[in-house]
Amino acid sequence: MKHAKGFTLIEVMLVAAIVAMLAIIGIPAYGDYVLRGKLVDASAQLSSGRVQLEQFFQDNRTYVGWTCPAATKYFTFDCDTPARTATTYTLTAASKANQGLGAVGDYTYTIDQTNAKATTKFAGQAVAATCWLMKKGDSC
């Protein structure tokens, strides 16, 4: 009696279905993970900028005259909207267009002299969060 070698069609279809289910779950999760890695660019630069601003204030007793952080691959930074004064500032990170931040890559984060963090745009949607949102479903 001969023994057949190989796989039956049902076995191959079952493996293909399992691989497809894993891909359906894994690919979106991986995309979210990569996006969170890119958004950290904003929080790192804002935190560093705040420390530098406070050091500048300690040396000069004013926030006026400090240079904003340079733009990074994913974000630009603004420290003059609203205008800085001797005792107040708002440092803002706004995402650059078409830099791989998802289908709707519009994110805006701020921090001020009181260390009040805020997210005003997340994935293209206006929000009023009192923290930096870093992933879908995040809350303060």
N, C-alpha and C positions, 0 to 999 in steps of 0.2 A: 504494500500500500504506500502511495506517495503522500508526503506531507506538503501542504502548500506553504510557501514562504512569502513574507511580506505582511501588509496590513489590509484589513478589509476597509471598504469604503466608509462604513459607519464609524470605525475607529478614527479614520482621518478626519471625518466631519466633526466628530466630538472634540478632537484636539483643536481644530480650527475654531470651533465655537468658544472654547475656553480661552484661547489666545485673543480672540476678538473681545471677549468680556473684560479681560485684563487690560487691553488697550483702551477700551472705553473708559475705564476707571483711572488708569495711570496717566494718560496723556494730558487731560485737563489738570490733574493734580500737579504734574511736573511743570506745566505752564504757570500755575499759581506760585509754585516754589521759585521759579526763575524770576518772576515779577517781584516777589518780596525781596529777593536779593538785589534787584536794581533800585528799589525804593529806599533801601538802607543808605544809598548814596546821599539822599537828601537829609536824612536824620543825622548822619555822621558829620556832614558839612555844617549843618545848622548848630549842632552841639559844639563843634570845634570853633565855629564863628562866634558863638556866644561867649565861650571862654576867652577868646582873643579880644572881644569887645570889652569884657570886664577887666582884662589886664590893661587894655588901652585906657580905660576910665581910671583905673588906679594910678596910672602914670600921669594922666593929663587932666583929670577931673572933668572930662567931657567925653561924650560919644562922637561928637562931630570931628571929622578928619580921619577916621578909620576907614580903610579900604575894604570893600566887600570881598568875600571869597570869589575866586575865579570860577567860571562855569566849568562843569564837569561833563562827562559824556552824556548824561541823562538830564541834568538840571542846570538852570541858570539861577543866580542869586541876586537879590535886591535888598538894600538896607536903607533906602530913602523913600519908600512908599508905605505908610505916610512919612513925611519928612522927619529926619532925626533932629533931636534937640540935644542940649547939653546933658539932659538927664533921662531921655527916653529914646527908644529905637524899636523897630520891628524888622526882623530879618526874615525874608521870604525866599522859599525855594519853589520854583515853578518848572514843571517838566518841559523838556524840549519836544517839539513835534517830531514824529517819525523816528523815534529812537528805541523801538522795541519794547515799549511799555504796554503792550497789549493792544487789542483792537481799538480801544478808546484810551489813549495814553495821556490823559489830562489830570495832573495831580498838583496840588498846591499845599505847602506846609509853611507854618510861621512859628516864630518864637520871639518873645520880647524881653525887656529888661527885668521883668518879674519872673522870668522862666515859665511864662504861660505859653504852652504849646497848643497849636490848633491846626486842624485840617479843614481847608475851605473848599477843596475840590478833590474828589476821589473817583477815579475811572470815568471822568467826564461829568460827574454829577455834583452839583453844589451840595455841600454838607456844612454843618456847624458843629463839628466835633471839638472838644476841648482837650484833645490828645492827638498824637500822630497815628492815623490809621495805616496799617501796613498790609492788611489782607482783607479779602471779602468777608463780610460778616463780623468784622472787628467792631468793638465799641469801647467807649471810655470807662 
